[in-house]
Amino acid sequence: MSERKPGKPTKLGDVVPIVLGQGKLGERLAQAAAIVNWPAVVGPQIARVTQPVSIDRKGVLLVSVTSNAWMTELSMMEPELLRAINEKVGARKVQRIRWRLVR
């Protein structure tokens, strides 16, 4: 945090990054970025047939898929998708993708 004079309020914008960087909250927010960025990472065709659901503390991203064929295809693409997701979030936050068939 920057130096401040006694009695003068600290700007919220100066405090939030420090608080988020402490503990596990900052890491969990970085992991959640994988869900937010999913459509941009996978593109419109894959985004139409998938939906990221959650990411656990171990970095396993759960993604719903509309068909077995897509689930098979995406399973084979998992290394490429992991690389693209982790490049987008700026760190190796997603370790694995678990696919779930939804009908």
N, C-alpha and C positions, 0 to 999 in steps of 0.2 A: 504494500500500500504506500502511496506517496506521503511525504511529510506534510503535516498540516498543523495549523496553529491551534492551541488549546481553545476549546469552546466553539470552534468553527465546524459546522457539519461536513461530513465527508460525502462526496457525490456517490450516489447509488451505482453509477456506472463504473466507479473505481473499486467498489466493494464486491459486486456480483462475480466478476471473473475469479477473484481470490477465493470466495466461498465455494464456487463450483469446482475449482481446481483441487479443493481439499477433500480427502476421503474418496468414497466410491461414487458420489453423485456425478462428478465430472465424467468419469468413465462410463457410467450408465447412460448419460446424455449422448456421449460419443457413439455408443452402441445403438441407441435409438435413431441416430442419424441414418443408419443403414435402412431402416424402415421408411423414413421420410424420403430418402434418395432412391429408393428401389425403382420407381418408374424411369427416372433419368438414367440409371445404370443399365437396366435391362432393355430399354427401348419399348416403343408402343405395342409391338406384336406380343412380346412376352408379358408385358404389364396387363394386357387384356385377359390373359388366361391365368394369371397368378394374383395373389394378394398376400403381402407380408403380414403376419399375425402378431408375432412377438419375438423378442430376443431374450434369452436367459442370461444369467450372470456368467456363465461359462463361454458365452459368445456363440451359442447355437441359435441361428435364425430359423424360425418356423414359418414356412410359406405354404399357403393353400394353392392347389393346382386343380384346374377344371377337368382334366382327363388323364388316363393312364399313359397315353402316348406322350403328352407333354411332360408328365412326371419323369418318364424314362429319358426323354431328350434332355431335360434340364438337369437330371442327375449326372449325365455324361458331361454337361457343361459346367458343373459345379466348380472345378478349379478356376476356370476363366471368370465365372461370376464372383467368386470370393476375391480374386485379385482386383476386379473392377470395383467392387463394393469397398474394399479396404483402401484402395487408392482414393476413392471419393471421400471417405470419412477421415483420411489422413493417418490411419494407423491400422494395425492388425487387430481390429476389434471383433470381427466376425471370424470365428474359427471353422464353422461348419454350417451347412444348410440342411435342414430337415424338411422333407416334402410331405405334404398331407393332401390326400385326394378329397375333394369336396364335390358333392353332386347336387 
